[in-house]
Structure formats: structure tokens, C-alpha cells
Amino acid sequence: MRNPITFIVLMVLFALLVLIRVFENELFYDPYLLFFKSDYLYVDHPRREILKLSLFTTLRFILNSGISLGIIYLFFKDKSIVKFSLVIYVVAYVILMSCFLYFVINPKQEDYYLFFNIRRFLIQPLILLLLLPAFYYHKLKQ
């Protein structure tokens, strides 16, 4: 990773992740953004359009995942790691989105904290934060 172009592209990709987070209110439909900033454990769930919420959550997951896969490729320059990461992202999406939809369709106040964390994995690049050190450690062990 000594190439300055690679470093610049990495910084741009990380900046894109930050921009997605900074402009989340303008870019995505998500009534849960304000809900979880409030005292959500003591209020009812917000009004929401389930299809629209699902599509915008999927879009955000795809954007974060695509950028994250680019970052992983630039860090390791190994297509097999990117393919494996893609499989992890697809499996994570299916599992997390299924749970997300369950909680959106069947909101219960006692499940808000679990829902909050599942939603967090869908809308933020947390999987990248898990994969980068894991692959780095794997490379060190080889």
C-alpha cells in the first residue's frame, strides 16, 4: 500500500462512508433516525412506510457494502478476500434484513434495543470494522 494513488482512493472511499452518514437525513427515508435519538424506550414506534423503509435501508446497505468491498480490495489486493467478503455481506444482509423486517412489522417496546442494534449493522459499515482486522490478522498468520 505504498502507492500514493491507492492511499488517495482509500481516503476518498472512507470519506464517502462519512458523507453517507453525515447526509443520512437528506439521502434516506428512515423515521427511526429521530426515534432512536429520542427516549425511544418509553415511546411508541414511529409511523413508517414499510416498503419505502425497506428499499432505502437496502440502498444504504448496498452503498456501504460496495464502498467497504472497495476498501477491502485496496487494503489487501486479493480478489479471494473480496469474494469471501461479498458472501459475508450477502448472508449478513439476508439475516439482518429478515430480523429488521420482523421488528418493523411487529414493533414491541421490549425489542427496541435489539432492533436498534440490528438496524445499526444494516445502515452503518460495522461489518467493515470487523472484517479489516480479521483479514489483517489472517494475513499475518500466513
Phi and psi in degrees as GROMACS dihedral restraints (atoms count N, CA, C in turn):
[ dihedral_restraints ]
;  ai    aj    ak    al  type     phi  dphi    fc
    3     4     5     6     1   -86.6    20    10
    4     5     6     7     1    -8.9    20    10
    6     7     8     9     1   -72.7    20    10
    7     8     9    10     1   124.7    20    10
    9    10    11    12     1   -65.3    20    10
   10    11    12    13     1   -29.8    20    10
   12    13    14    15     1   -64.5    20    10
   13    14    15    16     1   -42.7    20    10
   15    16    17    18     1   -60.3    20    10
   16    17    18    19     1   -43.5    20    10
   18    19    20    21     1   -62.6    20    10
   19    20    21    22     1   -42.9    20    10
   21    22    23    24     1   -64.8    20    10
   22    23    24    25     1   -44.0    20    10
   24    25    26    27     1   -63.6    20    10
   25    26    27    28     1   -39.5    20    10
   27    28    29    30     1   -60.7    20    10
   28    29    30    31     1   -43.8    20    10
   30    31    32    33     1   -63.7    20    10
   31    32    33    34     1   -38.0    20    10
   33    34    35    36     1   -64.5    20    10
   34    35    36    37     1   -43.0    20    10
   36    37    38    39     1   -64.7    20    10
   37    38    39    40     1   -42.5    20    10
   39    40    41    42     1   -64.1    20    10
   40    41    42    43     1   -37.6    20    10
   42    43    44    45     1   -64.3    20    10
   43    44    45    46     1   -36.6    20    10
   45    46    47    48     1   -63.4    20    10
   46    47    48    49     1   -40.6    20    10
   48    49    50    51     1   -61.4    20    10
   49    50    51    52     1   -41.6    20    10
   51    52    53    54     1   -65.4    20    10
   52    53    54    55     1   -41.9    20    10
   54    55    56    57     1   -64.0    20    10
   55    56    57    58     1   -37.6    20    10
   57    58    59    60     1   -60.3    20    10
   58    59    60    61     1   -41.0    20    10
   60    61    62    63     1   -69.8    20    10
   61    62    63    64     1   -43.8    20    10
   63    64    65    66     1   -64.5    20    10
   64    65    66    67     1   -40.6    20    10
   66    67    68    69     1  -101.9    20    10
   67    68    69    70     1    25.7    20    10
   69    70    71    72     1   -61.5    20    10
   70    71    72    73     1   -35.1    20    10
   72    73    74    75     1   -66.4    20    10
   73    74    75    76     1   -35.8    20    10
   75    76    77    78     1   -82.9    20    10
   76    77    78    79     1   -32.1    20    10
   78    79    80    81     1   -88.2    20    10
   79    80    81    82     1   -30.5    20    10
   81    82    83    84     1  -128.2    20    10
   82    83    84    85     1   144.3    20    10
   84    85    86    87     1   -83.1    20    10
   85    86    87    88     1   117.1    20    10
   87    88    89    90     1  -157.2    20    10
   88    89    90    91     1    94.1    20    10
   90    91    92    93     1   -66.8    20    10
   91    92    93    94     1   -13.8    20    10
   93    94    95    96     1   -80.0    20    10
   94    95    96    97     1   -11.3    20    10
   96    97    98    99     1   -60.6    20    10
   97    98    99   100     1   -51.6    20    10
   99   100   101   102     1   -72.9    20    10
  100   101   102   103     1   -35.4    20    10
  102   103   104   105     1   -58.8    20    10
  103   104   105   106     1   -47.0    20    10
  105   106   107   108     1   -79.3    20    10
  106   107   108   109     1   -12.4    20    10
  108   109   110   111     1   -81.2    20    10
  109   110   111   112     1   -19.0    20    10
  111   112   113   114     1   -90.5    20    10
  112   113   114   115     1  -167.6    20    10
  114   115   116   117     1   -85.8    20    10
  115   116   117   118     1    67.5    20    10
  117   118   119   120     1   -64.2    20    10
  118   119   120   121     1   -20.3    20    10
  120   121   122   123     1   -72.2    20    10
  121   122   123   124     1   -12.0    20    10
  123   124   125   126     1  -120.3    20    10
  124   125   126   127     1     8.4    20    10
  126   127   128   129     1  -126.8    20    10
  127   128   129   130     1   162.6    20    10
  129   130   131   132     1   -76.3    20    10
  130   131   132   133     1   160.4    20    10
  132   133   134   135     1   -63.6    20    10
  133   134   135   136     1   154.0    20    10
  135   136   137   138     1   -77.2    20    10
  136   137   138   139     1   162.0    20    10
  138   139   140   141     1   -69.8    20    10
  139   140   141   142     1   140.1    20    10
  141   142   143   144     1  -151.8    20    10
  142   143   144   145     1   155.2    20    10
  144   145   146   147     1  -101.9    20    10
  145   146   147   148     1   112.0    20    10
  147   148   149   150     1   -63.1    20    10
  148   149   150   151     1   -45.6    20    10
  150   151   152   153     1   -63.7    20    10
  151   152   153   154     1   -47.4    20    10
  153   154   155   156     1   -62.2    20    10
  154   155   156   157     1   -43.4    20    10
  156   157   158   159     1   -62.1    20    10
  157   158   159   160     1   -43.4    20    10
  159   160   161   162     1   -63.9    20    10
  160   161   162   163     1   -43.1    20    10
  162   163   164   165     1   -66.4    20    10
  163   164   165   166     1   -42.6    20    10
  165   166   167   168     1   -70.6    20    10
  166   167   168   169     1   -34.2    20    10
  168   169   170   171     1   -66.6    20    10
  169   170   171   172     1   -41.0    20    10
  171   172   173   174     1   -63.5    20    10
  172   173   174   175     1   -44.5    20    10
  174   175   176   177     1   -58.6    20    10
  175   176   177   178     1   -45.4    20    10
  177   178   179   180     1   -64.3    20    10
  178   179   180   181     1   -40.5    20    10
  180   181   182   183     1   -62.5    20    10
  181   182   183   184     1   -42.6    20    10
  183   184   185   186     1   -64.8    20    10
  184   185   186   187     1   -43.6    20    10
  186   187   188   189     1   -61.7    20    10
  187   188   189   190     1   -49.2    20    10
  189   190   191   192     1   -62.9    20    10
  190   191   192   193     1   -40.0    20    10
  192   193   194   195     1   -67.6    20    10
  193   194   195   196     1   -43.4    20    10
  195   196   197   198     1   -61.5    20    10
  196   197   198   199     1   -45.5    20    10
  198   199   200   201     1   -64.6    20    10
  199   200   201   202     1   -41.4    20    10
  201   202   203   204     1   -63.5    20    10
  202   203   204   205     1   -40.0    20    10
  204   205   206   207     1   -64.3    20    10
  205   206   207   208     1   -37.3    20    10
  207   208   209   210     1   -62.8    20    10
  208   209   210   211     1   -41.5    20    10
  210   211   212   213     1   -64.1    20    10
  211   212   213   214     1   -44.5    20    10
  213   214   215   216     1   -61.5    20    10
  214   215   216   217     1   -42.5    20    10
  216   217   218   219     1   -62.6    20    10
  217   218   219   220     1   -45.0    20    10
  219   220   221   222     1   -66.8    20    10
  220   221   222   223     1   -32.3    20    10
  222   223   224   225     1   -69.8    20    10
  223   224   225   226     1   -42.7    20    10
  225   226   227   228     1  -111.4    20    10
  226   227   228   229     1   -16.9    20    10
  228   229   230   231     1    50.3    20    10
  229   230   231   232     1    42.4    20    10
  231   232   233   234     1  -135.7    20    10
  232   233   234   235     1   112.2    20    10
  234   235   236   237     1   -66.9    20    10
  235   236   237   238     1   -28.8    20    10
  237   238   239   240     1   -67.1    20    10
  238   239   240   241     1   -35.2    20    10
  240   241   242   243     1   -66.3    20    10
  241   242   243   244     1   -40.2    20    10
  243   244   245   246     1   -66.0    20    10
  244   245   246   247     1   -41.8    20    10
  246   247   248   249     1   -62.8    20    10
  247   248   249   250     1   -44.0    20    10
  249   250   251   252     1   -63.4    20    10
  250   251   252   253     1   -41.1    20    10
  252   253   254   255     1   -63.1    20    10
  253   254   255   256     1   -40.3    20    10
  255   256   257   258     1   -60.2    20    10
  256   257   258   259     1   -43.0    20    10
  258   259   260   261     1   -61.1    20    10
  259   260   261   262     1   -43.0    20    10
  261   262   263   264     1   -61.7    20    10
  262   263   264   265     1   -43.8    20    10
  264   265   266   267     1   -63.4    20    10
  265   266   267   268     1   -41.3    20    10
  267   268   269   270     1   -66.2    20    10
  268   269   270   271     1   -46.1    20    10
  270   271   272   273     1   -63.4    20    10
  271   272   273   274     1   -43.8    20    10
  273   274   275   276     1   -61.1    20    10
  274   275   276   277     1   -41.6    20    10
  276   277   278   279     1   -61.0    20    10
  277   278   279   280     1   -47.5    20    10
  279   280   281   282     1   -61.5    20    10
  280   281   282   283     1   -47.0    20    10
  282   283   284   285     1   -67.8    20    10
  283   284   285   286     1   -49.5    20    10
  285   286   287   288     1   -66.4    20    10
  286   287   288   289     1   -40.2    20    10
  288   289   290   291     1   -68.5    20    10
  289   290   291   292     1   -35.8    20    10
  291   292   293   294     1   -62.0    20    10
  292   293   294   295     1   -46.6    20    10
  294   295   296   297     1   -64.8    20    10
  295   296   297   298     1   -42.6    20    10
  297   298   299   300     1   -57.5    20    10
  298   299   300   301     1   -48.6    20    10
  300   301   302   303     1   -65.2    20    10
  301   302   303   304     1   -36.6    20    10
  303   304   305   306     1   -59.4    20    10
  304   305   306   307     1   -47.4    20    10
  306   307   308   309     1   -70.4    20    10
  307   308   309   310     1   -31.4    20    10
  309   310   311   312     1   -71.1    20    10
  310   311   312   313     1   -41.3    20    10
  312   313   314   315     1   -76.1    20    10
  313   314   315   316     1   -35.5    20    10
  315   316   317   318     1  -119.3    20    10
  316   317   318   319     1    69.0    20    10
  318   319   320   321     1   -72.6    20    10
  319   320   321   322     1   128.4    20    10
  321   322   323   324     1  -131.1    20    10
  322   323   324   325     1   136.8    20    10
  324   325   326   327     1   -59.9    20    10
  325   326   327   328     1   -34.4    20    10
  327   328   329   330     1   -72.1    20    10
  328   329   330   331     1   -14.3    20    10
  330   331   332   333     1   -98.6    20    10
  331   332   333   334     1     0.0    20    10
  333   334   335   336     1   -58.9    20    10
  334   335   336   337     1   -40.5    20    10
  336   337   338   339     1   -65.9    20    10
  337   338   339   340     1   -43.6    20    10
  339   340   341   342     1   -64.1    20    10
  340   341   342   343     1   -43.1    20    10
  342   343   344   345     1   -60.1    20    10
  343   344   345   346     1   -42.8    20    10
  345   346   347   348     1   -56.1    20    10
  346   347   348   349     1   -44.5    20    10
  348   349   350   351     1   -73.5    20    10
  349   350   351   352     1   -36.8    20    10
  351   352   353   354     1   -64.2    20    10
  352   353   354   355     1   -44.4    20    10
  354   355   356   357     1   -61.4    20    10
  355   356   357   358     1   -37.6    20    10
  357   358   359   360     1   -60.5    20    10
  358   359   360   361     1   -42.1    20    10
  360   361   362   363     1   -66.5    20    10
  361   362   363   364     1   -27.5    20    10
  363   364   365   366     1   -78.9    20    10
  364   365   366   367     1   -37.1    20    10
  366   367   368   369     1  -102.3    20    10
  367   368   369   370     1    -6.3    20    10
  369   370   371   372     1  -124.9    20    10
  370   371   372   373     1   153.6    20    10
  372   373   374   375     1   -80.6    20    10
  373   374   375   376     1    51.0    20    10
  375   376   377   378     1   -69.7    20    10
  376   377   378   379     1   -31.3    20    10
  378   379   380   381     1   -63.2    20    10
  379   380   381   382     1   -35.5    20    10
  381   382   383   384     1   -60.0    20    10
  382   383   384   385     1   -41.2    20    10
  384   385   386   387     1   -65.7    20    10
  385   386   387   388     1   -22.9    20    10
  387   388   389   390     1   -86.9    20    10
  388   389   390   391     1   -37.7    20    10
  390   391   392   393     1   -75.9    20    10
  391   392   393   394     1   -39.8    20    10
  393   394   395   396     1   -57.0    20    10
  394   395   396   397     1   -53.0    20    10
  396   397   398   399     1   -66.7    20    10
  397   398   399   400     1   -33.1    20    10
  399   400   401   402     1   -64.3    20    10
  400   401   402   403     1   -46.4    20    10
  402   403   404   405     1   -69.3    20    10
  403   404   405   406     1   -35.6    20    10
  405   406   407   408     1   -62.9    20    10
  406   407   408   409     1   -45.8    20    10
  408   409   410   411     1   -62.6    20    10
  409   410   411   412     1   -40.8    20    10
  411   412   413   414     1   -61.8    20    10
  412   413   414   415     1   -41.9    20    10
  414   415   416   417     1   -64.8    20    10
  415   416   417   418     1   -38.5    20    10
  417   418   419   420     1   -64.2    20    10
  418   419   420   421     1   -36.3    20    10
  420   421   422   423     1   -74.9    20    10
  421   422   423   424     1   -18.5    20    10
